[in-house]
Every structure is written in C-alpha cells, then in structure tokens.
Amino acid sequence: SEVVLPRLAEAQETIDAGLIDGNHGWPAVFVDFCYINRMLTKGGLLFVDDVQLHSVSQLFLLLRHQEEFDLISLDGKFATFRKVRDHEFLPDWRAEPFIRMNTPMA
C-alpha cells in the first residue's frame, strides 16, 4: 500500500470504500489513511481493522473526534466510519480535537 496508494491518489482516483488492514506498524497505518482519505468520496466508508493495536487505536481515536468522519460501528476490533465532509486532507493540528486534547498547552 505504501507504493500503490500514492500512485492512485496522484492519478486522482476516487473510491467509495477503503480498508485499512495491512501493515499496522508506525507510521504505515497513517500513511494508508492519508492516501485513502484523499481518494475517499464524501459519504464513502472507511473500514479500520485491528483497533486494539496501539498504532491503529491512535488513528481510531483521532477519527472518532474529527467532524470529517462519523463512527458508524465498532464491532470488536473492527471500526466503520463514514466520511461526511469532502476534504482530501485533515485540518492542521489546531483543528484536530484529539491532538488538542492530548497536547499540553503552555
């Protein structure tokens, strides 16, 4: 996915559903998300497997708090989100509630 997803995104491919269930190491899960999010259409579904793993759980928690995504279901270790805003990228950290709530501010 680290080779193919960037090529698909650069070619401006669009998808109605994406599955993150590959290399769950750091930062691969976020690399997969960044490219899938770029291609995922508004209303599209994002499936995230193995949310019990630390790297994936961090993505899950980030998305859970983002207004660009709605959590549809959490079935054990498998989460389903719907993309509700037509943005190719998440906003800067200042507009990411999960990052703000977990960053000590001076």
N, C-alpha and C positions, 0 to 999 in steps of 0.2 A: 504493500500500500504506500510506502514512503517513496516509491519510484513512480507508480502508476497514477495515484491520486493527483499529484501536482500537474502531471501532463493533461489529465482530464479537465482539471479546473482551468488550466491555461487555455485549453481549447474551448472554454465556455460551455462545457457540457452541463446539463441540468439533470437532477434526479428528484424523484418523488419520495424516495425512501433510502436511508443509509443505515448500515450496520457497522458498529464498532465492536469487533470481536477478533482481534488479531494479536499483535504484539502488545501486551499490556504493560510493558516497561515504560519508564520515564525517558523521554517525552513522547514516545510513539503514539500513545492514546490521544495526546493533544494535537500532534501533527495530523493524525487521522481526522480528528474533529475539525480542525481548521479548514482542511480541504473539503471535507464532506459538507460543512456549513456553507462554504462558498457556493457549492453546487445545488444544495437542497432548496427546493422551491418553498414559498410560503404555503403553509398547510401540509407540507411534507412531514413524514415521520422519521425520527431518529431512534434507532434501537441501540441500546448500550448494554452489552453483556459483561458479567463478572464485576458488578459494582461492589462486591465485597473486597476486592483488591484495592490497596491504598491509592494507586495512581488513578484507577477508574473511579473510585469513590470521590476523589477530588473533582474530577470532571462532572460527575453526577451532582455534587453539591453546588458547583458553580452554576450549572444549567438550572438547577432547582430554584435558584434565586434570580435568574435572568428573565426579564419580561419578554425577551425574544422567543422563549420556549415555555410551553406548558407541559407539566408532567401528566401523562395520560394514565400510566400504571407502573407499579413496581411489583413484580412477581418474583419474589425471592431475590435472586441475583441479576434479574433482567429488567431493565427500565425502558419505557417507551415515552418519548417526548414528541410533541407536535411543534413545528416551527410556526410561530404566529406573526412574525414580522419579517418583511422581505429585506433583510440585511445580509450582505455577504460576510461581514465581519462583526464580531462582538465589539462593543464600545471600549474606549480607554478604561483603565482600571478604576478611574474615578466614578464611572457609571456602572460598575460591576459590584452589586451589593455584597456578594460573597467575599470578594477581595477586600472591600472596605471594612466589613465586619471582622475580618481576621488580620487587619493591619493596624498595629498600634499607631495612633496619630499623635504627633507632638503638640 
